[in-house]
């Protein structure tokens, strides 16, 4: 599953007033549903442009994601995304 880079914590929570913890993430709820209801063996969460870049088998470059609301640029050095230098 993918999500936007630099997505604020409060935008990922659903129905904050009804959750036991104010900032319980939808990842927790989604993972629970996938494991318990559908029997999924594993789940991976990450940034879609990094997943796509990793399939290119190149150690260095730019992972660019152009979406409807935002564009993100993540530099890749030595096969690792430098998130501290990314821009949204």
Buried (B, 14 or more C-beta within 10 A) or exposed (E): EBBBBEEEEEEBBEEEEEBEEEEBBBBEBBBEEBEEEEEEEEEEEEBBBBEEBBEEEEEEEEBEBEEEEEEBBBBBEEEEBEEEEBEE
